[in-house]
Amino acid sequence: MRARDIRRRDGADLEQEIKRLQDEVFHRRFHGANEEKADRGLVRKNKRDVARIHTVLRARALGREVAPTLPGGTKKESSKS
């Protein structure tokens, strides 16, 4: 996943992506510990994607980057509960 693609997505979507990637890393490592062949490259890639997403979210929180906008110039609403 490229940083450019991450910046185009809204915060709620990125939070879900972080959860999905972390779950996948956990499951890959678990299967590797049980002597199944694990794709270590995929684990590394997923961990880097999580770090990229965290970086973009932190930049938005600090105001260094703006969240994506909808057509018409309005910002996407975060559905954080």
Residue pairs with C-beta under 8 A, 6 or more apart in sequence:
1 49
1 52
3 52
3 55
3 56
6 14
6 52
6 53
6 56
7 56
7 65
7 68
8 68
9 17
9 68
10 67
10 68
10 76
10 78
11 57
11 60
11 67
11 78
11 80
12 78
12 79
12 80
14 53
14 56
14 57
15 57
15 80
17 49
17 53
18 50
18 53
18 54
21 46
21 47
21 49
21 50
21 53
22 46
22 50
24 42
24 46
25 43
25 46
25 47
25 50
28 38
28 39
28 42
28 43
28 46
29 38
29 43
31 38
32 38
32 40
56 65
59 65
60 66
60 67
66 75
67 75
67 76
68 75
68 76
69 75
69 76
70 76
